Amino acid sequence: MPLIDVAVVSDLIESLPQQQAIQWLSKLRNQYAQHILMIVNEPEIESQPWALTDFLALGLKRRGYVADFTLYTYEIESYQFKKDWLNSRYWANPENFDKYRW
């Protein structure tokens, strides 16, 4: 299946057990879609052990809610922010070559 730009998901976590929904969303996120829009009907998942941290662990962000529905999004571009220490200034120090031996 080719990579798609946007996947819109609704009635997924309300109709599947939590573990299956997590596996399905993870596979969708990792293999098929760069962006996910997921609409969740909050009263229908109250009987299941879903918490905000479960959505955050999947890389989803809560964007807003209307009545009983909450919108979560996933965007590959903002999934992981750029870290200050992850550049050549911190891990490649050519000025220290031949100065120290470890």
C-alpha distances in whole Angstrom, upper triangle without the diagonal:
4,7,9,13,14,13,16,17,20,22,20,23,25,24,23,25,25,23,20,20,20,17,15,16,15,12,11,13,12,9,7,10,13,16,16,19,20,23,25,28,31,33,31,30,34,34,31,31,29,31,30,30,27,25,26,25,21,22,23,26,28,28,31,32,33,35,33,30,28,26,24,22,19,19,18,21,24,22,25,28,30,32,36,36,33,35,37,40,40,38,40,44,45,48,49,48,51,53,51,51,49
4,6,10,12,12,16,18,21,23,21,24,27,26,25,27,26,25,22,21,21,19,17,16,16,13,11,13,12,9,7,9,11,14,15,18,20,23,26,29,31,34,32,31,35,35,32,33,30,31,30,30,27,25,26,25,21,21,22,25,27,27,30,31,33,35,33,30,28,25,23,20,18,17,16,19,22,21,23,26,27,30,34,34,31,32,35,38,38,37,38,41,43,46,47,46,49,51,50,49,48
4,7,9,10,14,16,19,22,20,22,25,25,24,26,25,24,22,20,19,18,16,15,14,12,10,10,10,7,5,6,7,10,12,15,18,21,24,27,29,32,30,29,33,34,31,31,28,29,27,27,25,22,23,22,19,18,19,21,24,24,27,28,30,33,31,27,26,22,20,17,15,14,12,15,18,17,20,22,24,27,30,31,28,29,32,35,35,34,35,39,40,44,44,44,47,48,47,47,45
4,6,7,11,13,17,20,19,21,24,24,23,25,24,24,22,20,19,18,16,14,15,13,10,10,11,9,6,5,7,8,10,13,15,18,21,25,27,30,28,28,31,32,30,30,27,28,26,26,24,21,22,22,18,18,17,20,22,21,24,25,27,30,28,25,23,20,18,15,13,12,12,14,17,17,20,22,24,28,31,32,29,31,33,36,36,36,37,41,42,45,46,46,49,50,50,49,48
4,7,10,13,17,20,19,21,24,25,24,26,25,25,23,21,20,20,17,15,16,15,11,11,12,11,8,6,5,6,8,11,14,17,20,24,26,29,28,27,31,32,30,30,27,27,25,25,23,20,21,21,18,16,16,17,19,19,21,23,25,28,27,23,21,18,16,13,11,10,10,12,14,15,18,20,22,26,29,30,28,29,32,34,35,34,36,39,41,44,45,45,48,49,49,49,47
4,7,10,13,17,16,18,21,21,22,24,23,23,21,18,18,18,16,13,15,14,11,10,13,12,9,6,6,5,6,7,11,13,17,20,22,26,25,24,27,29,27,27,24,24,22,23,21,18,19,20,16,15,14,15,17,16,18,20,21,24,23,19,18,14,13,10,9,9,11,13,15,15,18,21,23,26,30,32,29,31,34,36,36,36,38,41,43,46,47,47,51,51,51,51,49
4,6,10,13,12,15,17,18,18,20,20,20,18,15,15,16,13,10,13,12,8,9,12,12,9,6,8,6,5,6,8,11,14,17,20,23,22,21,24,26,24,24,21,22,21,21,19,16,18,19,15,15,13,15,16,16,18,19,20,23,21,17,16,13,12,10,10,11,12,15,16,16,20,22,25,28,31,33,31,33,36,38,38,38,40,43,45,48,49,49,52,53,52,52,50
4,7,10,10,13,15,16,17,19,19,20,18,15,16,17,13,11,14,14,11,12,15,15,12,10,11,9,6,5,6,8,11,14,17,20,19,18,22,24,22,23,20,21,19,21,19,16,18,19,16,15,13,14,15,14,15,16,17,19,18,14,13,10,10,9,11,12,15,17,18,18,21,24,27,30,33,35,33,35,39,41,40,40,43,46,48,51,51,52,55,56,55,55,53
4,7,7,9,11,12,13,16,15,17,15,11,13,14,11,9,13,13,10,11,15,15,13,11,13,11,7,6,5,6,9,12,14,17,15,15,19,20,18,19,16,18,17,19,16,14,16,17,14,15,12,14,14,15,15,15,16,18,16,13,12,10,10,10,11,14,16,19,19,18,22,25,28,31,34,36,34,36,40,42,41,41,44,47,49,52,52,53,56,56,55,55,53
4,5,8,9,10,12,15,15,17,15,12,14,16,13,11,15,16,13,15,18,19,17,15,17,14,11,9,6,5,6,8,12,14,12,13,16,18,16,18,15,17,17,19,17,14,17,19,16,17,14,15,15,15,15,14,14,15,13,10,10,10,11,12,14,17,20,22,22,21,25,27,31,33,37,39,37,39,43,45,44,44,47,50,52,55,55,56,59,59,58,58,55
4,6,5,6,9,12,13,15,13,10,13,15,13,12,16,17,15,17,20,21,19,18,20,18,14,12,9,7,7,7,11,12,9,10,14,15,14,16,14,17,17,19,17,15,18,19,17,19,16,18,16,17,17,15,16,16,13,11,12,12,13,15,17,20,22,25,25,23,27,30,33,35,39,41,39,42,45,47,46,46,49,52,55,57,57,58,61,61,59,59,57
4,5,5,6,9,10,12,10,7,10,11,9,9,13,13,12,14,17,18,16,16,18,16,13,12,9,9,8,10,12,14,11,10,14,15,13,15,13,15,16,18,14,13,17,17,14,17,14,17,16,18,18,17,18,19,15,13,13,13,13,14,15,19,21,24,23,21,25,28,31,33,37,38,37,40,43,45,44,43,46,49,52,55,54,55,58,58,57,56,54
4,5,5,7,7,10,9,6,8,11,10,9,13,14,14,15,18,19,18,18,20,18,14,13,10,10,7,9,10,12,9,7,11,11,9,11,9,12,13,15,11,11,15,15,13,15,14,16,15,17,17,16,18,18,14,13,12,13,12,14,16,19,21,24,23,21,24,27,31,32,36,37,36,39,42,44,43,42,45,49,51,54,53,54,57,57,55,55,52
4,6,8,9,12,11,9,12,14,13,13,16,18,17,18,21,23,21,21,23,21,17,15,12,10,8,7,9,9,6,6,9,10,8,11,10,13,15,17,14,14,17,18,16,19,17,18,17,19,18,16,17,16,13,12,13,14,14,17,19,22,24,27,26,24,28,30,34,36,39,41,39,42,46,48,46,46,49,52,55,57,57,58,61,61,59,59,56
4,7,9,12,10,9,12,14,12,13,16,17,17,19,21,22,21,21,24,22,18,17,14,13,11,11,12,13,9,9,12,12,10,13,13,16,18,20,16,16,20,20,18,21,19,21,20,22,22,20,20,20,16,15,16,17,17,19,20,24,26,29,28,26,29,32,36,38,41,43,41,44,47,49,48,47,50,54,56,59,58,59,62,62,60,60,57
4,6,8,6,6,9,10,10,11,14,15,15,17,19,20,20,20,23,21,18,18,14,14,12,13,14,15,11,10,13,12,10,12,12,15,17,18,15,15,19,18,16,19,18,20,20,23,23,22,23,22,19,17,17,18,17,19,20,23,25,28,27,25,28,31,34,36,40,41,39,42,45,47,46,45,48,51,54,57,56,56,59,60,57,57,54
4,6,6,6,9,10,11,12,14,16,17,18,20,21,21,22,24,23,20,20,16,17,14,15,15,15,12,10,13,11,8,10,10,14,16,17,13,15,18,17,16,19,18,21,21,24,24,23,24,24,20,19,19,20,19,21,21,24,25,29,28,25,28,31,34,35,39,40,38,42,45,47,45,44,47,50,53,56,55,55,58,58,56,55,52
4,6,5,6,9,10,11,12,14,15,16,18,20,20,20,22,21,18,18,15,16,13,14,14,15,13,10,12,11,7,8,7,11,13,13,10,11,14,13,12,16,15,18,18,21,22,21,23,23,19,18,17,18,16,18,18,22,23,26,25,22,24,28,31,32,36,36,35,38,42,43,41,41,44,47,50,52,52,52,55,55,53,52,49
4,5,5,6,9,10,11,12,14,15,16,18,19,20,22,21,19,20,17,18,16,18,18,19,16,13,16,14,11,10,10,13,15,14,11,12,15,13,12,16,16,19,20,23,24,24,26,26,23,21,20,20,18,19,19,22,22,26,25,22,24,27,30,31,35,35,34,37,40,42,40,39,42,45,48,51,50,50,53,53,51,50,47
4,5,5,6,9,10,11,12,14,15,16,17,18,21,20,17,18,16,17,16,17,18,19,16,14,17,16,13,13,13,16,17,17,13,14,17,15,13,17,17,20,21,24,25,24,26,26,23,21,20,20,18,19,18,22,22,26,25,22,25,28,31,32,36,37,35,38,41,43,41,40,43,47,49,52,51,51,54,55,52,51,48
4,5,5,6,8,10,10,12,14,15,15,16,18,17,14,15,12,13,12,14,15,17,14,12,15,15,12,12,11,13,15,15,11,11,14,13,11,14,13,17,17,20,21,21,23,23,20,18,17,16,14,15,15,19,19,23,22,20,22,26,29,31,34,35,33,36,40,42,40,39,42,46,48,51,50,51,54,54,52,51,48
4,5,5,6,9,10,10,12,14,15,15,17,16,14,15,13,15,14,16,16,19,17,14,16,16,13,12,10,12,13,12,9,9,12,10,8,11,12,15,16,19,21,21,24,24,21,19,17,17,14,15,14,17,17,21,20,17,19,23,26,27,31,32,30,33,36,38,36,36,39,42,45,47,47,47,50,50,48,48,45
4,6,5,6,9,10,10,12,13,14,17,17,15,17,15,17,17,19,20,22,20,17,20,19,16,15,14,16,17,16,12,12,15,12,10,13,14,18,19,22,24,24,27,28,25,22,20,19,17,17,15,18,18,21,21,18,20,24,27,28,32,32,30,33,36,38,37,36,38,42,44,47,46,46,49,50,48,47,44
4,5,5,6,9,10,11,11,12,15,15,12,14,13,15,15,18,19,21,19,17,20,20,17,17,15,17,18,17,14,13,15,14,11,14,14,17,19,21,23,23,25,26,23,20,19,18,15,15,14,17,17,21,21,18,21,24,27,29,33,34,31,34,37,40,38,37,40,43,46,49,48,48,51,52,50,49,47
4,5,5,6,8,10,10,10,12,12,9,11,10,13,13,16,17,20,18,16,19,20,16,16,14,15,15,15,11,10,12,11,8,10,10,14,15,17,19,20,22,24,21,18,16,15,12,12,10,13,14,17,17,15,18,21,24,26,30,31,29,32,35,37,36,35,38,41,44,46,46,46,49,50,48,48,45
4,5,5,6,8,10,10,12,12,11,14,13,16,16,20,20,23,21,19,22,22,19,18,15,17,16,15,12,11,12,10,7,9,11,14,17,19,22,23,25,27,24,21,19,17,14,13,11,13,13,16,16,13,16,19,22,24,28,28,26,29,32,34,33,32,35,38,40,43,43,43,46,47,45,44,42
4,5,5,6,7,9,12,13,12,15,14,18,18,22,23,26,23,21,24,24,21,21,19,20,20,19,15,14,16,14,11,13,14,17,20,22,24,25,28,29,27,24,22,20,17,15,13,15,14,18,18,15,18,22,24,26,30,30,28,30,33,35,34,33,36,39,41,44,44,44,47,48,46,45,43
4,6,6,5,6,9,10,9,12,12,15,16,20,21,24,22,20,24,25,21,21,19,20,19,19,16,14,16,15,11,12,12,16,18,19,22,23,25,27,25,21,19,17,14,13,11,12,12,16,17,15,18,21,24,26,30,31,28,30,33,36,35,34,36,40,42,45,45,45,48,49,48,47,45
4,6,6,5,7,8,7,11,12,15,17,20,22,25,23,21,24,25,22,21,18,19,18,17,15,12,13,12,9,9,10,13,16,17,20,22,24,27,25,21,19,16,13,11,8,9,9,12,13,11,14,17,20,22,26,27,24,27,30,32,31,31,33,37,39,42,42,42,45,46,44,44,42
4,6,7,8,10,11,15,15,19,20,24,25,28,26,24,27,28,24,23,21,21,20,19,17,15,15,13,10,11,13,16,19,21,24,26,28,30,28,25,22,20,17,14,11,11,9,13,14,12,14,17,19,22,25,26,23,25,28,31,30,29,31,35,37,40,40,39,43,44,42,41,39
4,7,9,11,12,16,17,20,22,25,27,30,28,26,29,30,26,26,23,24,23,22,20,18,19,17,14,14,16,19,22,23,26,27,30,32,30,27,24,22,19,16,13,13,12,15,17,15,17,20,22,25,28,29,26,28,30,33,32,31,33,37,39,42,42,41,44,46,44,44,42
4,7,9,10,13,15,18,20,24,26,29,27,25,29,29,26,26,24,25,24,23,20,18,19,18,15,15,15,19,21,22,24,26,28,30,28,25,23,20,17,15,12,13,12,15,17,15,18,21,23,26,30,31,28,29,32,35,34,33,35,39,41,44,44,44,47,48,47,47,45
4,5,7,10,12,16,18,22,24,27,25,24,27,29,26,26,23,23,22,21,19,17,17,17,13,13,13,16,18,18,21,23,25,27,26,22,20,17,14,12,9,9,9,12,14,13,16,19,21,24,28,29,26,28,31,34,33,33,35,38,40,43,44,44,47,48,47,47,45
4,7,10,13,17,19,23,25,28,27,25,29,30,27,27,23,23,21,21,19,17,16,17,13,12,12,14,17,17,20,22,25,28,26,23,20,17,14,11,8,6,5,8,11,10,13,16,18,21,25,26,23,25,28,31,30,30,32,35,37,40,41,41,45,45,44,44,43
4,7,10,13,16,20,22,25,24,23,26,28,25,25,21,21,19,19,18,15,15,16,13,11,10,12,14,14,17,19,21,24,23,19,17,13,11,7,5,5,6,9,10,10,14,16,19,22,25,27,25,27,30,32,32,32,34,37,40,42,43,43,47,47,46,47,45
4,6,10,13,16,18,21,20,19,22,24,22,22,18,19,17,17,16,12,13,14,11,10,8,10,12,12,14,16,18,21,20,16,14,10,8,5,5,7,9,12,12,12,15,18,21,24,27,29,27,29,33,35,34,34,37,40,42,45,45,46,49,50,49,49,47
4,7,10,13,15,19,18,17,20,23,21,21,18,18,16,17,16,12,14,16,13,12,9,10,10,10,12,13,15,17,16,12,10,7,6,5,7,9,12,14,14,14,18,20,23,26,29,31,30,32,36,37,37,37,40,43,45,48,48,49,52,53,51,52,50
4,6,10,12,15,15,14,17,19,17,18,14,15,13,15,14,10,13,15,12,12,9,10,9,10,11,11,13,15,14,10,8,6,5,6,8,12,15,17,16,16,19,22,25,28,31,33,31,34,38,39,38,39,41,44,47,50,50,51,54,54,53,53,51
4,7,9,12,12,12,15,17,16,17,14,15,14,16,15,12,15,17,15,15,11,12,10,10,10,9,10,12,10,6,6,5,6,9,12,15,18,20,19,19,22,24,28,30,34,36,35,37,41,42,41,42,45,48,50,53,53,54,57,57,56,56,54
4,6,9,8,8,11,14,13,14,11,12,12,15,13,11,14,16,14,15,12,12,10,12,11,9,10,11,8,5,5,6,8,11,14,17,20,23,21,20,23,26,29,31,35,37,36,39,42,44,42,43,46,49,52,54,54,55,58,58,56,56,54
4,6,6,7,9,12,12,14,12,13,14,17,15,14,17,19,18,19,16,16,13,14,12,10,10,9,6,5,7,9,11,15,18,21,24,26,25,24,27,29,33,35,38,40,39,42,46,47,46,46,49,52,55,57,57,58,62,61,60,60,57
4,5,5,7,10,10,12,10,11,11,15,14,13,16,18,18,19,16,15,12,14,12,10,10,9,6,6,7,10,12,16,18,22,25,27,25,24,27,29,32,34,37,39,39,42,45,46,45,46,49,52,55,57,56,58,61,61,59,59,56
4,6,5,8,10,12,11,13,14,17,17,16,19,21,21,22,19,19,16,18,16,13,12,10,7,9,10,14,16,19,22,26,29,31,29,28,30,32,36,38,41,43,42,45,49,50,48,49,52,55,58,60,60,61,64,64,62,62,59
4,6,7,8,11,11,13,15,18,16,16,19,21,20,22,19,20,17,19,17,15,15,13,9,10,12,14,16,19,22,25,28,31,29,27,30,33,36,38,41,43,42,45,49,50,49,49,52,55,58,60,60,61,64,64,62,62,59
4,5,5,8,7,10,12,14,13,13,16,17,17,19,17,17,15,18,17,15,16,15,11,11,11,14,14,18,20,24,26,29,27,25,28,30,34,35,38,40,39,42,46,47,46,46,49,52,55,57,57,58,61,61,58,58,55
4,5,7,8,9,12,15,14,14,17,19,19,21,19,19,17,19,18,16,17,15,11,12,13,16,17,20,22,26,28,31,29,27,29,32,35,36,39,41,40,44,47,48,47,47,50,53,56,58,58,59,62,61,59,59,56
4,7,9,11,15,16,15,16,19,20,20,23,21,22,20,23,21,19,20,18,15,16,16,19,19,23,24,28,30,33,31,29,31,34,37,38,42,43,42,46,49,50,48,49,52,55,58,60,59,60,63,63,60,60,57
4,6,9,12,14,12,13,17,17,17,20,18,19,18,21,21,19,21,19,16,16,16,18,18,21,22,26,27,30,28,26,28,31,34,35,39,40,39,43,46,47,45,45,49,51,55,57,56,57,60,59,57,56,53
4,6,10,11,9,12,14,14,15,18,17,18,17,21,21,19,22,21,17,17,16,18,17,20,21,25,26,29,27,24,26,29,32,33,36,37,36,40,43,44,42,42,46,48,52,54,53,54,57,56,54,53,50
4,7,8,6,8,11,11,12,15,13,14,14,17,17,16,19,18,15,14,13,15,13,16,17,21,23,25,23,21,23,25,29,30,33,34,34,37,41,42,40,40,43,46,49,51,51,52,55,54,52,52,49
4,5,5,7,9,10,12,13,12,13,12,15,15,15,18,18,15,15,13,14,13,16,17,20,22,24,21,19,21,23,27,27,31,32,32,35,39,39,37,38,41,44,47,49,48,50,53,52,50,50,47
4,5,5,6,9,10,11,9,9,8,12,13,13,17,17,15,14,11,12,10,13,14,17,19,21,18,16,18,20,24,24,28,29,29,32,36,37,35,36,39,41,45,47,46,47,51,50,48,48,45
4,5,5,6,9,10,10,10,11,14,16,17,20,21,19,17,14,15,12,14,14,17,19,20,17,15,16,18,22,22,25,26,26,30,33,34,32,33,36,39,42,44,43,44,47,47,45,45,42
4,5,5,7,9,9,11,11,15,17,17,20,21,19,17,14,14,12,13,13,17,18,20,18,15,17,19,23,24,27,28,27,31,34,35,33,34,37,40,43,45,44,45,48,48,46,46,43
4,5,5,7,5,7,8,12,14,15,18,19,17,15,12,11,8,10,10,13,15,17,15,13,15,18,21,23,26,27,27,30,33,35,33,33,36,39,42,44,44,45,48,48,46,46,44
4,5,5,5,6,8,12,14,16,20,21,19,17,14,13,9,10,10,12,14,16,13,10,12,14,18,19,22,24,23,26,30,31,29,30,33,36,39,41,41,42,45,45,43,43,40
4,5,7,10,12,15,18,19,23,25,22,20,17,16,12,13,11,14,14,16,14,11,12,15,18,19,22,23,22,26,29,31,29,29,32,35,38,40,39,40,43,43,41,41,38
4,6,9,12,15,17,19,22,24,21,19,16,14,11,10,9,11,12,15,13,10,12,15,18,20,24,24,23,26,30,31,30,30,33,36,39,41,41,41,44,45,43,42,40
4,7,10,13,16,18,21,24,22,19,16,13,10,8,6,8,9,11,9,6,9,12,15,17,21,22,21,24,27,29,27,28,31,34,36,39,39,39,43,43,41,41,39
4,7,9,12,14,18,20,18,15,12,10,6,5,5,8,10,12,10,8,11,14,18,20,23,25,24,27,30,32,30,31,34,37,40,42,42,43,46,46,45,45,42
4,6,9,12,16,18,17,14,10,8,5,5,6,9,12,13,10,9,12,14,17,19,23,25,24,27,31,32,31,32,34,37,40,42,42,43,47,47,45,46,44
4,6,8,12,15,14,11,7,6,4,7,9,12,15,16,13,13,16,17,21,23,26,28,27,30,34,35,34,35,38,40,44,45,45,47,50,50,49,49,47
4,7,11,14,14,11,8,6,6,7,10,12,15,16,14,14,17,18,21,24,26,29,29,31,35,36,35,36,39,41,44,46,47,48,52,51,50,51,49
4,7,10,11,9,6,5,8,10,13,15,19,20,17,18,21,21,25,27,30,32,32,35,38,39,38,40,43,45,48,50,50,52,55,55,53,54,52
4,7,7,5,4,6,9,12,16,18,22,23,21,21,24,25,28,31,33,36,35,38,42,43,42,43,46,48,51,53,53,55,59,58,57,57,55
4,6,5,7,8,12,15,19,21,25,26,24,24,27,28,32,34,37,39,39,42,45,46,45,47,50,52,55,57,57,59,62,62,60,61,59
4,6,8,11,15,18,22,24,28,29,27,27,30,31,35,37,40,42,42,45,48,49,48,50,52,55,58,60,60,61,65,64,63,64,61
4,7,10,13,17,20,23,27,28,27,26,29,31,34,36,39,42,41,44,48,49,47,48,52,54,57,59,59,60,64,63,62,62,60
4,7,10,13,17,20,23,25,23,23,26,28,31,34,37,39,38,41,45,46,45,46,49,51,54,56,56,58,61,61,59,60,57
4,7,10,14,17,20,22,20,19,22,24,28,30,33,35,35,37,41,42,41,42,45,48,51,52,53,54,57,57,56,56,54
4,7,10,13,17,18,17,17,20,21,25,27,31,33,32,35,38,39,39,40,42,45,48,50,50,51,55,55,53,54,52
4,7,10,14,15,14,13,16,18,22,24,27,30,29,31,35,36,35,36,39,42,45,47,47,48,52,51,50,50,48
4,7,10,12,11,10,14,16,19,22,25,27,26,29,32,34,33,34,36,39,42,44,44,45,49,49,48,48,46
4,7,9,8,7,11,13,17,19,23,25,23,26,29,31,30,31,33,36,39,41,41,42,46,46,45,45,43
4,5,6,6,10,12,14,18,21,23,21,23,27,28,28,28,31,34,36,39,39,40,44,44,43,43,42
4,6,5,8,10,13,16,19,21,19,20,24,26,26,26,28,31,33,36,36,37,40,41,40,40,39
4,6,7,8,10,14,17,19,17,18,22,24,24,24,26,29,31,34,35,35,39,39,39,39,38
4,6,6,9,12,15,18,16,18,22,23,23,24,26,29,32,34,34,35,39,39,38,39,38
4,7,10,12,16,18,16,19,22,24,23,23,26,29,32,34,34,35,39,39,38,38,36
4,7,9,12,14,12,15,19,20,19,20,23,25,28,30,31,32,35,35,34,34,33
4,6,10,12,11,13,17,18,17,19,21,24,27,29,29,30,34,34,33,34,32
4,7,9,8,10,13,14,14,15,18,20,23,25,26,27,31,30,30,31,29
4,6,5,8,12,12,11,13,16,18,21,23,23,25,28,28,27,28,27
4,6,7,10,10,9,12,14,16,19,20,21,23,26,25,25,26,25
4,6,8,8,6,8,11,13,16,18,18,20,23,22,21,23,22
4,7,8,7,8,11,13,16,18,18,20,23,23,22,23,22
4,6,6,7,8,11,13,16,16,17,21,21,21,22,22
4,5,5,5,8,10,12,13,14,18,18,18,20,20
4,6,6,7,9,11,12,14,17,17,17,19,20
4,6,7,10,12,12,14,17,16,16,18,17
4,6,9,12,11,12,15,15,15,16,15
4,6,9,9,9,13,14,13,15,15
4,5,6,7,11,11,11,13,14
4,5,5,9,10,11,13,15
4,6,8,8,10,13,16
4,6,5,7,10,12
4,5,7,9,11
4,6,7,11
4,7,10
4,7
4
